[in-house]
Amino acid sequence: MTSFSLVGQDITEFNDPPSNASQIRHLDLSYNLIEKADGIKRFVGLRELILDNNNLTQLDLPLLPFLQTLSLNKNKIQDLPTLLEELSKRTPHLQYLSMLGNQACPNELVAGDEDDYQNYRFTVIRALPELKFLDSRPVLPSERQKADQHHTSFIMALHKETICSTSPDPYYPVTPLPDEDPELGPRGAGLFKRFSVLVSLCSG
């Protein structure tokens, strides 16, 4: 047997896996009331894991090096960064992920707009490099490229915000300059250069 199913059993926890759990390739625990699924840790050979329509707020997975498909539709997951950190460490070859109906997935099912949903897709796609399908759409090469660009723009904006918030007075340097420097010239020239850089960052 390579499949195991407990669909629609109204269970709230899954702590009693079968003795051959390590040999199971397809596990379906959908349409239950599961809040914790510690028993999944025994299913180290999974290729497919279905957890739709439960009460999960987060996942605590073992290393699942063969897992390709994970379905988490209609749970109570809100913390996307924590989930992605877990998936990136525990499911290195994940190719198909669906999270529709969770607060972490801001689509029309949870009153999100298209911009919010696209930003969510960029975040997930960049965190999971082998992902081929997210929710109801394939991950195209052009979208993965845009996800990388989106991440770069975000980091630059964050860096700019940090500089501008920690240096309110652009006339005062972050670190003191010597009175004379063979490359920078007089102290006044060095201050002017720093001022120019800060102004361009904070006004650009």
Disulfide bonds with the S-S distance in Angstrom:
Cys164-Cys202 2.03
